[in-house]
Amino acid sequence: VMYEQSAMMAQPILNGNTEADPLGAKPPPNSEDYNPSVAIGALMRILKDPSLSAHHAEVTHALQHIFQNLGLRCVPFLREIIPRLILVVRHCEPAMREALL
């Protein structure tokens, strides 16, 4: 078993994908969506970890930046990200909630 280092914790890799990969199978490395997919996957693991809640504001800003740069290519990622962002908005500080909405 190999391990991938991301989101401050090792994740076992099975068949080239991490067990906890929220986006399912990653595109091939030569795809233009590969780097955004890897980055979004790492950011989603941070959002899912309550012990990393101090970083959630930075993660949401990073996701916004990625989406602005991807334009319509961000649509395939929305299905996995929007539910998690809604949970973050429900449980975050009022100032962060206002900035996100």
Backbone as a ProteinNet text record, in pm:
[ID]
protein_1_A
[PRIMARY]
VMYEQSAMMAQPILNGNTEADPLGAKPPPNSEDYNPSVAIGALMRILKDPSLSAHHAEVTHALQHIFQNLGLRCVPFLREIIPRLILVVRHCEPAMREALL
[TERTIARY]
84.8	0	88.7	61.1	132.4	50.1	114.1	43.2	63.6	-39.8	-35.1	-41	46.6	47.9	-34.1	-147.4	-228.8	-320.5	-360.8	-451.7	-400	-267.9	-202.3	-219.9	-257.5	-265.3	-244.6	-180.2	-154.9	-284.3	-305.5	-422.6	-374.3	-421.4	-379.5	-430.1	-348.3	-383.9	-416.4	-534	-575	-606.1	-538.6	-559.3	-544	-452.2	-426.8	-518.1	-618.8	-711.7	-708.8	-733.3	-738.5	-874.2	-878.1	-1004.3	-1101.6	-1050.8	-1137.7	-1154.1	-1125.5	-1135.2	-1280.3	-1319.8	-1459.6	-1506.1	-1415.2	-1453.6	-1449.1	-1432.1	-1426.3	-1293.9	-1295.5	-1173.5	-1119.5	-990.5	-927	-907.4	-909.7	-877.9	-731.3	-694.3	-553.7	-462.3	-336.5	-244.6	-227.2	-250.4	-234.4	-360.6	-466.4	-589.9	-573.3	-637.4	-629.1	-709.4	-793.3	-869.2	-798.7	-682.5	-613.2	-572.3	-500.5	-453.1	-568.6	-672	-784.7	-851.1	-860.3	-921.9	-843.9	-712.1	-627.7	-638.2	-632.5	-640.5	-775.9	-883.3	-1016.5	-1033	-980.5	-987.8	-918.9	-801.5	-729.1	-805.4	-861.2	-938.1	-1063.6	-1127.9	-1247.4	-1214	-1098.4	-1057.9	-1036.7	-986.8	-970.2	-1107	-1201.3	-1335.4	-1407.3	-1379.6	-1445.4	-1387.8	-1270.8	-1203.4	-1235.6	-1318	-1353.5	-1233.6	-1128.4	-1010.9	-935.8	-967	-902.7	-995.8	-1095.2	-1193.4	-1130.2	-1015.7	-947	-903.6	-895.5	-851.1	-967.1	-1089.4	-1203.3	-1225.6	-1201	-1218.1	-1120.3	-993.7	-895.1	-930.5	-983.8	-1023.1	-1136.2	-1235.2	-1345.7	-1299	-1205.4	-1150.6	-1071	-996.6	-921.7	-1017.2	-1126.5	-1225.7	-1287.6	-1318.8	-1374.3	-1275.7	-1148.6	-1046.1	-1035.1	-1034.9	-1028	-1148.3	-1267.5	-1387.6	-1386.8	-1338.1	-1330.3	-1238.1	-1129.5	-1035.6	-1085.6	-1161.5	-1212.8	-1330.5	-1404.7	-1524.4	-1624.3	-1679.4	-1779.4	-1721.6	-1590.3	-1529.3	-1542.5	-1590.3	-1608.7	-1736.8	-1827.9	-1958.7	-1949.1	-1861.9	-1856.5	-1818.9	-1753.8	-1711.3	-1820.7	-1918.8	-2018.5	-2099.1	-2130	-2211.3	-2151.7	-2020.8	-1954	-1924	-1906.1	-1858.5	-1971.5	-2079	-2186.9	-2244.8	-2274.9	-2326.8	-2230.6	-2101.3	-2002.6	-1995	-2000.9	-1998.5	-2121.9	-2235.7	-2356.7	-2338.3	-2278.3	-2252	-2156.3	-2055.4	-1960.5	-2033.1	-2118.5	-2192.1	-2282.6	-2343.7	-2433.1	-2359.8	-2233.7	-2161.8	-2049.5	-2033.3	-1921.5	-1962.1	-1862.6	-1885.5	-1971.4	-2051.3	-2137.8	-2061.1	-1943.4	-1865.8	-1825	-1783.6	-1745.7	-1869.5	-1981.3	-2105	-2143.3	-2133	-2167.7	-2072.5	-1944.9	-1846.6	-1872	-1917.7	-1942.7	-2071.3	-2168.6	-2297.7	-2300.4
-117.8	0	123.2	214.4	341.6	446.1	557.8	664.4	796.8	878	1012.3	1110.4	1210.6	1311.1	1430.5	1452.3	1569.4	1597.8	1721.9	1767.9	1729.2	1736.2	1714	1573.3	1475	1337.7	1243.5	1130	1033.8	962.2	942.3	872.9	753.1	631.4	517.4	532.2	489.9	496.5	356	340.4	213.3	236.6	164.9	178.1	321.5	396.9	532.3	637.1	599.5	695.4	679.8	787.6	777.5	724.2	652.2	599.1	711.5	822.3	931	1038.7	1006.6	1107.2	1145.8	1269.1	1308.5	1324.7	1333.5	1357.8	1231.5	1116.2	992	981.1	916.8	895.8	1028.7	1047.2	1169.3	1157	1269.8	1266.2	1227.6	1181.5	1145.5	1267.4	1246.1	1358.5	1452.1	1407	1495.8	1577.9	1559.1	1635.8	1774.4	1874.3	2009.2	2020	1922.2	1921.8	1845.2	1787.3	1707.4	1791.8	1900.2	1982.1	2040.7	2097.8	2144.7	2031.9	1913.5	1800	1760.9	1755.3	1721.4	1829.4	1954.6	2065.6	2067.6	2050.2	2050.8	1932.1	1817.2	1700.5	1725.5	1787.2	1818.6	1921.9	2022	2123.7	2064.8	1971.9	1908.6	1824.3	1758.9	1681.7	1774.6	1894.7	1991.6	2035.3	2061.7	2103.7	1994.8	1869.6	1759.2	1734.6	1789.1	1763.6	1875.9	1847.5	1952.2	2008.6	1929.5	1979.1	2084.5	2098.1	2197.9	2316.7	2336.1	2442	2581.2	2598.5	2728.2	2762.5	2661.8	2682.8	2688.8	2669.3	2661.8	2790.3	2905.7	3031.7	3038.1	3000.9	3002.7	2901.5	2786.2	2683.6	2734.9	2799.2	2848.8	2957.4	3039.8	3141.7	3075.3	2970.7	2898.7	2834.7	2775.8	2716.3	2822	2937.8	3046.1	3087.4	3095.9	3134	3028.9	2901.9	2793.6	2800.8	2821.2	2826.3	2945.1	3058.4	3175.1	3147.2	3077.1	3047.1	2936.5	2840.8	2732.2	2776	2874.9	2914.7	2800	2770.5	2664.3	2525	2510.9	2380.3	2339.1	2429.1	2394.8	2315.4	2311.9	2248.7	2103.5	2018.2	1879.8	1867.2	1966.6	1962.5	2007.4	2079.4	2141.1	2039.4	1925.7	1823.6	1779.5	1774.9	1731.9	1848.4	1967	2078.8	2156.6	2179.9	2264.2	2209.9	2080.1	2031.7	2055.8	2040	2062	2210.1	2297.2	2440.9	2485.2	2424	2456.7	2420.3	2305.4	2266.3	2364.5	2407.7	2503.9	2634.6	2680.3	2804.9	2793	2678.2	2657.9	2663.7	2621.5	2608.1	2709.7	2803	2897.7	3022.1	3105.4	3233	3322.7	3412.1	3499.8	3584.7	3631	3712.9	3632.1	3507.3	3422.6	3389.2	3363.8	3333.9	3448.6	3570.8	3687.7	3702.5	3673.8	3685.1	3579.9	3461.4	3354.7	3376.6	3433.8	3453.2	3587.5
0	0	0	-91.7	-97.8	-23.9	10.1	80	8.9	10.3	-46.5	69.3	68	173.5	130.1	196	165.6	282.4	293	398.4	535.7	552.9	680	736.2	655.3	701.5	583.9	610.5	505	468.9	339.9	289.8	209.2	237.8	155.7	12.9	-82.2	-223.3	-271.2	-331.2	-388.7	-535.3	-623	-766.9	-815.7	-756.9	-802.5	-744.1	-668.3	-608.2	-457.5	-385.8	-241.1	-199.8	-88.6	-38.2	-8.6	43.9	88.2	-17.4	-142.8	-248.8	-270.8	-234.7	-246.5	-389.8	-482.9	-621.1	-705.9	-642.4	-717.5	-790.4	-907.7	-983.9	-1036	-1021.7	-1071.8	-1222.1	-1291.4	-1434.7	-1453.9	-1571.6	-1595.5	-1580.4	-1543	-1519.5	-1638	-1759.8	-1874.8	-1903.2	-1824.1	-1839.9	-1777.8	-1837	-1779.5	-1650.3	-1620.6	-1495	-1383.1	-1411.4	-1310	-1188.9	-1210.3	-1097.9	-1016.6	-1079.9	-999	-920.1	-980	-911.8	-786.9	-798.1	-683.3	-576.1	-616.9	-520.8	-450	-525.7	-466.4	-372.1	-408.9	-320.8	-187.3	-191.7	-67.8	15.6	-50.5	21	84	15.7	70.6	193.2	193.2	311.8	431.4	406.4	515.7	567	476.1	518.3	598.2	567.8	638.6	777.3	805.6	933	1031.8	1133.7	1229.7	1306.1	1321.4	1393.4	1313.1	1185.4	1099.6	1071	1156.4	1131.9	1128.1	1190.8	1185.4	1042.5	956.3	818	718.7	765.8	674.7	596	655.3	581.1	464.1	488.4	380.8	272	313.1	216.7	127.9	187	106.3	9.5	51.4	-39.7	-152	-120	-223.3	-323.8	-274.5	-364.7	-455.4	-400.6	-482.1	-591.5	-556	-653.9	-764.4	-725.1	-824.6	-917.4	-860.8	-943.3	-1037.5	-991.6	-1079.3	-1197.3	-1172.4	-1280	-1372.1	-1318.8	-1401.8	-1488.1	-1443.1	-1516.9	-1520.2	-1635.7	-1647.3	-1626.2	-1632.4	-1606.7	-1460.3	-1373.4	-1232.2	-1208.9	-1304.7	-1286.8	-1239.2	-1294	-1245.9	-1097.1	-1041.9	-902.7	-805.6	-853.4	-766	-685.9	-745.2	-678.1	-545	-537	-414.3	-320.4	-375.3	-294.2	-228.1	-299.3	-246.7	-115.2	-102.8	26.4	142.7	118	224.1	259.2	159.6	186.9	265.8	236.5	311.9	458.9	485.9	625	692.9	621	677	708.8	618.2	640	762.4	780.9	896.1	1029.3	1031.3	1157.6	1177.9	1087.1	1097.7	1176.2	1199.7	1267	1176.5	1237.3	1156.5	1054.2	1088.4	993.6	871.9	892.3	779.9	696.2	762.1	691.3	598.8	650.5	569.4	451	471.3	363.6	256.4	295.4	199.9	120.7	187.3	120	53.1
[MASK]
+++++++++++++++++++++++++++++++++++++++++++++++++++++++++++++++++++++++++++++++++++++++++++++++++++++

